Amino acid sequence: MGGVSMGETTKFKTVCGYCGTGCGLVVEVENNRIVKIRGDKDAPVNKGQTCVKGSFAYEYVHAKSRLTSPLIRKAGELVETTWEEAYDFIANKLKAILLEFGPEAITAFATARSTNEVNYVTQKFMRAAIGSNNIDGCNRT
């Protein structure tokens, strides 16, 4: 979303990605680093209010330990790989589990931190592609 330059600080309006509520946020960036996040008073969902995660849980964006590419265990060690190889690995493992143990051996975990659309696709994938109703979520906590 477009930014408004305020000297060295740029402010961007966006939507929080922590849950499916869709709170509006204003993200302040200096020198290509997030320095502050606050609720967007113009957002109809939250009217400027936000939870602690929406306001303060952004340090992970700049964390040195953050993964930037997929990893696959080879010879007992995690090594970087391409997205294509990672997706092939996942698909082949799922196929092997389905063939050996059947669809009831596979489960998915949906999360309140995802949008309704992402959770819908998750359950549709499990039911239509895998053939399993084994889906759980964190909505009880």
N, C-alpha and C positions, 0 to 999 in steps of 0.2 A: 504494500500500500504506500502511497506517496508520502514523502517526508517533507517537513518544514524546517529549513535551516535556521538555527538560533545561534549564530556565532560558530563555535566549534561543536555544539551539541545539535544533533538532528533528532527530531521526534517523529515516530511512526505510529499510526493507529493500526491495530491488528486485533485478532481474536485469540483469546487464550487457548492453548492446546492441552491443558491438564485434564479437562473433563468434557463432557458433551453439552454443558450448559451454554457455552458460547459467549462468555463475558468479553466485553470490549476492553482493550488495554491500550495505553500509550507507552511506547518503549522509547527511552532516551539512549542515544548512541553517541559516544565520543571516541574518536580515533579508532573506529571500527570495533568498538567494544560496548556491550550493553552496560550502562551505569545505573539505570533506574527504570523501574516499571511501576505504573500506577493505573488505577481503574479509569476508564474513559467515561466522563460525566455525560457525554452525548449518547452512550450506548444504551439502548432500551432494555437490555437484559439485566444489567447490573448497575446502571446509573452512577458509575464512578466507584462503586464498592467492588472489592475483590478479596479473595481468600489469601491466606499467607503464602500459599504456593504460587498463586498468580503474581503476587507482588515481589517475592523474594527468591524464588527458586529458579534463578537464571544463571548461576555461576557455572553449571555444568556445560553451558554453551562454549565456554572458553577453557574448560578443564584440559590439562595436558594428557590425562589418561582417557579422554573420550575417544571411542572408536571412530575411525574415519573411513574404514573399508571393512568388508566382511572377512571373517577368519574361519578357517577349517583346520581341524586337527589332523595332522599328517605325521606319521611315525612318532606319535605321542606328543607332538608339539603344535601349538596354534600358530598358523602362518597366514599371512595376508593372501587374499585371492581376489578374483574378479567377481562381480555380481552374477555373471552368467554361470560361472563354475559353482558358486554358492547355491543358486537356484536349482541347478541340475542336481547337486548333492542332496538338497532337501527333497526334491521330487523323487529321486531314486530311493532314498531312505523311506519315504512314505509308502511308495509302491512295494518295497520289500516287506515292510511291516504289514501292509494290507494282505499281501499274498501269504505270508507265513502265519499271521495271527488273526486276520480279519479286521473289519472296521471298528469293532468294539475295543480294540487295543489302542486306538488313537483318540485323543481328546484335545479340545482347544479351550483356552482361557480368554474370555472376553473381559473388557475392563471399562469401568466408568470414566476412565481418562480418555477413551476414544469417543468419536462421534457416533450417533445412532446409525449412520450409514456404514461406518466401519464395522460396527457390531453386527449389523444386518448381513453384510458380506461374509463375515466370519461364520455366522450360523448357517448361512446358505451354502458356503463351501463345505462345512462339516456334514450337512445333511445331504446335499446333492452330489458332491464330488467324492467325499469319503464314505458316506452311507452310515454315519453315526450321529446319535443325538447326544453324545458326550461333550457337552459344553457347560462350562461353569463361569462364574464371574465374581468380582469383588464387591458386588452391590450390597452384601450383607454387613459389611464392616462399617 
